[in-house]
Amino acid sequence: MSRDQKLTAAHRDQIVVRLAGFEAPCEIRNSLSQELGITISHQYICQLDPTRNPRCPEKWRRRFFAVRDAILRENGQSTARRVMRGRAGERRVLRAVTALADQFLDVIGREVREMLAKRPDISDRHRARALSAFVKKVNSEEQR
């Protein structure tokens, strides 16, 4: 079916039902193209979504909200429980990550303090000698 051919009422109904089921317009467009050979635009699909298009035809608006209400009534309770479990799991993961980060920073801090405590004091004379040796080395490499 080409872009110029009109969709049947059954095709439009299928699009509206899928939109009501929270399917993305690009997914609908791709599946219609692959399964039925129908090429339609993203904008056309959005025209059948009353949440995106206030001028959606009344027939499709009623169908959309009837299907969406049925889905929410049917899945509302289980979806809410699933969302709450997901949020609780997210909080547990964040607490664990925070605890591990604190432990990691404590270990690093301890090791850095120990390393700094063992470091010998360097005098200005030693620093000047090291800097002079570095400059000589850089100059000798540039002459090569």
N, C-alpha and C positions, 0 to 999 in steps of 0.2 A: 504494500500500500504506500503510495507516495504522499508527500507533504500536502499536496493539493486536494487529495481525496478527503472527504469528511468522515469523521469517526461515527460509528453507529452509536445508538443510545446505550447498548450493552458495553461498548468500550468506554464511553464516558462514565457509566455507572461503576465500572471496574476501577477507573482512575479515582473517582470520588471516594469509593470504599477504601482504597489503599491510602489515600490522603487522610481519611478519617482514622485509619489505623496507625497514624504517625509515621508513615513511610515518606521518605524524602522525594521531592519531585524528580531529582536526577536519577534516583534508583528506578522510579516508575518509567521514566523516559528510556533508560537503558534496557530494562526488561521488555518493554513493549517493542523496542527495536529488534532485540535478539529473538524473542519468542514469536512475535506476530509479524515482524517486518514493517511495523508502523513507525514512521518518523514524524515526531511532533516536537514542538519547542518546549523548553522549560517554562516560558511565559504562558503558553497555552494551558499547561497543567496547572500553573498557579491561578489562572482565571477560574478554575473549578474549585478552588479552595476558599471558602468564605472567610477564613481567618486571615487570608492575605488579600483578598479581593472583595471589597464591600459591595461591588456590583455583580456578584455571582448570581446567576439565575436562581430564583426561588426554589425551583424543583430540586436543584443540586444542593442548595443550602439546607433544605429540610432533610434530604437523604444523608448528607454529611453529618449533621448534628444527631440524627437518629442513630446512625452507626457508631459515632463517637460516644454517645451516651451509653449505648449498650456495651461497648468495650470497657468504658470506665466503670460501669456498674458491675460487670462480670469480673474485671481484673483489678478494680480499685483497691479492694482490701489486700489482696496478695501483693500488688505493686507497692502499696504503702509499707507493708511489712518488709518487703525486699529493700526498699529505699532506706528504711530505718536500720536494718541489719548492715547495709552497705556503709552507712554513716558511722555506725558503731565500730565496724571493722577499720574504717579509715582513721578514727580517733585512736584505736589501739596501735595501728601501724605508726602513726605520728608520735605517740608516746614512746614506742620502742626506738624509733629513729633518733628522737631527742636524747633518750638515755644513752644510746650507743655513741652519739656525737659527743655528749658530755664526758663519757669514759675515754674516748679517743683523745679529746682535747686535754684531759687530765694527764694521760700517759705522755703525750707529747710535751706538755708543760713541764712535767717532772724530768724528762730526759733532757730538755733544753737547759733547765736549771742546773742539772748535774754536769752537763757539758761545759756550761759557763763557769761553774765552780772549779772545774779541773783545769781550765785554760790558764796557762801561765801569763803573768803580766808582761807586756811588751813595752819596752821603753821607747822614747822618741828616737834614740840613736838606732835601735834595731829597725824601727819603721823606716827611717831615712835610708839605711843600708839596703833594705828590701826594695824600696822604691827605686833606688839608684840601680840596683841589679836588674830590675824589671825594665827600666828605661834603656839600659845598655843592651839587653836582650832584644827588645823591640827594634832598636836602631840597627843592630847587626842583622836582623831578619829583613829589614827594609832594604839594606845595601845589597842583598843577594839578588 
